[in-house]
Amino acid sequence: MKKQSAKQSLRSGVPREELFITTKLWIADAGYESTRKAFERSLQRLQLDRLDLYLIHQPYGDVYGAWRAMEELYQEGQIRAIGLSNFQPDRVMDMICHHQVAPAVNQIETHPFNQQVETQKFLQENGVQIESWGRLPKAKITFSKTSC
């Protein structure tokens, strides 16, 4: 749900408990202090007091500092779940092994033309929920003439 959609839903009278709101930490904000500041900015923009899911957008920058900040926000009750986006299995395992709180989610590109079967298996075996994203591909159907 986009920021304006969340605000509109809350203003329209949809109870907060019926919404599951996710946002991402952008690459430029990776790092302990910058993650905490980015989180506060997101709450202000969304006009919320907590998030349901906060994701590290991509595995670049100081993801360890970012994760430590997210773990604290999670333990403080400001985030219901923390996770990753676009992390390959080796990076997910690194996050699982070296932190107190394991990622709840890894948002990865999956669709009929990019199923990532091995990654899905790895995530399931390690208790990380898959959240799929994917562009709707344009159909590329080729027709050939056949003689009948």
C-alpha positions in Angstrom: 0.0 0.0 0.0 1.5 3.3 -1.0 1.8 6.2 1.6 -1.1 8.1 0.3 -3.3 5.0 0.1 -2.5 4.3 3.8 -3.4 7.8 4.8 -6.6 7.7 2.7 -7.6 4.4 4.1 -7.2 5.6 7.7 -9.1 8.8 7.0 -11.9 6.9 5.3 -12.6 5.1 8.6 -10.9 1.8 7.9 -9.8 0.6 11.3 -6.0 0.5 11.7 -6.2 -3.1 12.8 -7.5 -4.1 9.4 -4.5 -2.6 7.6 -1.1 -4.2 7.3 1.3 -1.4 6.5 4.8 -2.1 5.1 7.5 0.3 4.1 11.1 0.0 3.1 14.4 1.5 4.3 16.1 2.9 1.2 19.8 2.2 0.4 20.8 5.8 1.2 19.5 5.4 4.7 21.3 2.1 5.6 23.2 2.5 8.9 22.3 2.6 12.5 21.5 6.3 13.1 20.2 6.9 9.6 17.8 3.9 9.9 16.3 5.3 13.1 15.9 8.7 11.5 14.4 7.2 8.3 12.0 5.2 10.4 10.7 8.3 12.2 10.3 10.1 8.9 8.2 7.2 7.6 6.0 7.2 10.6 5.5 11.0 10.3 4.7 10.8 6.5 2.3 7.9 7.1 0.8 9.6 10.2 1.2 6.3 12.2 2.6 5.4 15.6 3.9 1.9 14.5 4.6 -0.1 11.3 3.5 -3.7 10.6 6.6 -4.6 8.5 9.8 -2.7 7.8 12.1 -4.0 5.1 15.7 -3.3 4.1 15.2 -2.5 0.4 18.4 -4.0 -1.0 21.6 -5.5 0.4 23.8 -2.5 0.0 25.4 -0.1 2.4 25.6 -0.7 6.2 22.9 -3.3 6.4 24.3 -4.6 9.7 23.9 -1.2 11.4 20.4 -0.9 9.8 19.4 -4.3 11.1 20.6 -3.5 14.6 18.4 -0.4 14.6 15.5 -2.3 13.2 15.9 -5.0 15.9 15.7 -2.3 18.6 12.6 -0.8 17.0 11.1 -4.3 16.9 12.0 -5.0 20.5 10.5 -1.6 21.5 7.2 -2.5 19.8 7.4 0.1 17.1 7.5 -2.5 14.3 5.6 -5.8 14.4 8.0 -7.6 12.0 11.3 -6.8 10.2 12.5 -8.2 7.0 14.5 -8.0 3.8 13.9 -7.3 0.2 15.9 -8.5 -2.8 18.4 -10.5 -0.6 20.0 -13.6 -2.1 20.1 -16.8 0.1 23.7 -16.3 1.2 22.9 -12.7 2.5 19.7 -13.9 4.2 21.7 -16.7 6.0 24.3 -14.1 7.0 21.5 -12.0 8.6 20.0 -15.0 10.3 23.4 -16.2 11.8 24.7 -12.8 13.0 21.7 -11.1 14.6 19.4 -11.6 17.5 16.2 -11.3 15.4 15.9 -13.3 12.2 14.2 -11.8 9.2 10.5 -12.6 9.1 10.2 -11.9 5.4 12.3 -11.7 2.2 10.5 -9.8 -0.5 11.8 -11.2 -3.8 10.8 -11.1 -7.5 8.8 -14.1 -8.3 6.3 -14.8 -11.1 5.6 -17.5 -13.6 8.7 -16.5 -15.6 11.0 -16.1 -12.6 10.0 -18.7 -10.0 13.2 -18.9 -8.0 12.4 -22.4 -6.8 15.7 -22.9 -5.0 15.5 -19.6 -3.2 11.9 -20.3 -2.2 13.0 -23.7 -0.8 15.9 -22.1 1.1 13.6 -19.4 2.7 11.0 -22.0 3.7 13.6 -24.3 5.3 14.9 -21.3 7.3 11.6 -20.0 8.5 11.6 -16.8 6.4 8.3 -15.9 4.7 8.4 -15.2 1.0 6.7 -12.0 -0.1 6.6 -11.8 -3.9 6.8 -8.8 -6.1 6.9 -8.8 -9.8 6.0 -6.8 -12.8 3.3 -8.2 -15.0 5.2 -9.3 -18.0 3.9 -8.4 -21.5 2.8 -11.5 -23.2 5.3 -12.6 -25.8 3.5 -15.2 -27.8 4.8 -16.2 -31.2 2.5 -17.7 -33.7 3.8 -19.8 -36.6 2.0 -20.8 -39.7 1.6 -24.5 -40.0 0.4 -26.4 -43.0 -2.7 -28.3 -42.4 
